Amino acid sequence: MAAEEHFFSSAAEADFQSLYNRYGDLIYGKVDRAISKLLQHPELAPIYEDPIRRLVIRGTPVGLFYGIHGRRIAIVALLDLRQNPEGILRRLKE
């Protein structure tokens, strides 16, 4: 079942702004395409830490972490995956 909408947590908005400052329009387009896919297929990505899923943004070292809430997708983080996995887990629990 397709999702109707998505929203960014305030932390994910800050993550995106930081990524945009680093990568510019390239990351904007890749994140936009990833979100479009998720809206069509919300369960596309595997569960990373229940109930959070992780979609690797193709062609980047970035993971889009999200949860499914009914017909809405909550994007909770956009993180560089080249860091310690324990740091990612800590961040997701904030």
C-alpha positions as a Markdown table, in Angstrom:
| # | Residue | x | y | z |
|---|---|---|---|---|
| 1 | Met | 0.0 | 0.0 | 0.0 |
| 2 | Ala | 1.4 | 3.4 | -1.0 |
| 3 | Ala | 2.0 | 6.1 | 1.5 |
| 4 | Glu | 0.2 | 9.4 | 1.2 |
| 5 | Glu | 2.8 | 11.8 | 2.6 |
| 6 | His | 6.1 | 12.2 | 4.3 |
| 7 | Phe | 7.5 | 14.5 | 6.9 |
| 8 | Phe | 11.0 | 15.2 | 8.3 |
| 9 | Ser | 11.7 | 15.3 | 12.1 |
| 10 | Ser | 13.6 | 18.5 | 13.1 |
| 11 | Ala | 16.8 | 16.4 | 13.5 |
| 12 | Ala | 16.3 | 15.0 | 9.9 |
| 13 | Glu | 15.8 | 18.6 | 8.6 |
| 14 | Ala | 19.1 | 19.6 | 10.2 |
| 15 | Asp | 20.8 | 16.5 | 8.7 |
| 16 | Phe | 19.5 | 17.3 | 5.3 |
| 17 | Gln | 20.6 | 20.9 | 5.5 |
| 18 | Ser | 24.1 | 19.8 | 6.5 |
| 19 | Leu | 24.2 | 17.3 | 3.6 |
| 20 | Tyr | 22.9 | 19.9 | 1.2 |
| 21 | Asn | 25.7 | 22.3 | 2.3 |
| 22 | Arg | 28.2 | 19.6 | 1.5 |
| 23 | Tyr | 26.8 | 18.1 | -1.7 |
| 24 | Gly | 24.4 | 20.7 | -3.1 |
| 25 | Asp | 21.7 | 19.8 | -5.6 |
| 26 | Leu | 23.2 | 16.4 | -6.2 |
| 27 | Ile | 22.0 | 15.2 | -2.8 |
| 28 | Tyr | 18.7 | 17.0 | -3.1 |
| 29 | Gly | 17.8 | 15.1 | -6.3 |
| 30 | Lys | 18.9 | 11.7 | -4.8 |
| 31 | Val | 17.0 | 12.2 | -1.6 |
| 32 | Asp | 13.9 | 13.4 | -3.6 |
| 33 | Arg | 14.0 | 10.3 | -5.8 |
| 34 | Ala | 14.4 | 8.0 | -2.7 |
| 35 | Ile | 11.4 | 9.6 | -1.0 |
| 36 | Ser | 9.4 | 9.1 | -4.2 |
| 37 | Lys | 10.2 | 5.4 | -4.1 |
| 38 | Leu | 9.3 | 5.1 | -0.5 |
| 39 | Leu | 6.0 | 6.8 | -1.0 |
| 40 | Gln | 5.2 | 4.1 | -3.6 |
| 41 | His | 6.7 | 1.2 | -1.6 |
| 42 | Pro | 7.0 | 2.2 | 2.1 |
| 43 | Glu | 8.4 | -1.2 | 3.2 |
| 44 | Leu | 11.1 | -1.1 | 0.5 |
| 45 | Ala | 14.0 | -0.8 | 2.9 |
| 46 | Pro | 14.9 | -3.3 | 5.6 |
| 47 | Ile | 14.4 | -2.7 | 9.3 |
| 48 | Tyr | 17.6 | -1.3 | 10.8 |
| 49 | Glu | 16.5 | -1.0 | 14.5 |
| 50 | Asp | 12.8 | -1.8 | 15.0 |
| 51 | Pro | 10.7 | 0.1 | 14.0 |
| 52 | Ile | 13.2 | 2.3 | 12.0 |
| 53 | Arg | 14.1 | 1.3 | 8.5 |
| 54 | Arg | 17.2 | 2.3 | 6.5 |
| 55 | Leu | 17.4 | 3.1 | 2.8 |
| 56 | Val | 20.8 | 3.6 | 1.4 |
| 57 | Ile | 20.8 | 6.6 | -0.9 |
| 58 | Arg | 22.2 | 5.2 | -4.2 |
| 59 | Gly | 25.5 | 6.7 | -5.2 |
| 60 | Thr | 26.2 | 8.3 | -1.8 |
| 61 | Pro | 27.4 | 7.2 | 1.7 |
| 62 | Val | 24.1 | 8.4 | 3.1 |
| 63 | Gly | 21.4 | 6.4 | 4.8 |
| 64 | Leu | 17.8 | 7.7 | 5.1 |
| 65 | Phe | 16.3 | 6.4 | 8.3 |
| 66 | Tyr | 12.5 | 6.4 | 8.5 |
| 67 | Gly | 9.4 | 4.9 | 10.2 |
| 68 | Ile | 6.0 | 4.1 | 8.8 |
| 69 | His | 3.1 | 5.5 | 10.6 |
| 70 | Gly | -0.1 | 4.4 | 8.9 |
| 71 | Arg | 0.0 | 6.0 | 5.5 |
| 72 | Arg | 2.7 | 8.5 | 6.5 |
| 73 | Ile | 6.5 | 8.2 | 6.3 |
| 74 | Ala | 8.4 | 9.9 | 9.1 |
| 75 | Ile | 12.0 | 10.6 | 8.1 |
| 76 | Val | 14.0 | 10.7 | 11.3 |
| 77 | Ala | 17.6 | 11.0 | 10.1 |
| 78 | Leu | 19.9 | 11.3 | 7.1 |
| 79 | Leu | 23.3 | 10.0 | 8.2 |
| 80 | Asp | 26.7 | 9.3 | 6.7 |
| 81 | Leu | 27.0 | 5.5 | 7.0 |
| 82 | Arg | 30.8 | 5.6 | 7.1 |
| 83 | Gln | 30.7 | 6.2 | 10.9 |
| 84 | Asn | 30.7 | 3.8 | 13.8 |
| 85 | Pro | 27.3 | 1.9 | 13.8 |
| 86 | Glu | 27.1 | 2.5 | 17.6 |
| 87 | Gly | 27.0 | 6.2 | 16.9 |
| 88 | Ile | 24.2 | 5.7 | 14.4 |
| 89 | Leu | 22.2 | 3.7 | 16.9 |
| 90 | Arg | 22.7 | 6.4 | 19.6 |
| 91 | Arg | 21.6 | 9.1 | 17.2 |
| 92 | Leu | 18.4 | 7.1 | 16.3 |
| 93 | Lys | 17.5 | 6.8 | 20.0 |
| 94 | Glu | 17.8 | 10.6 | 20.6 |
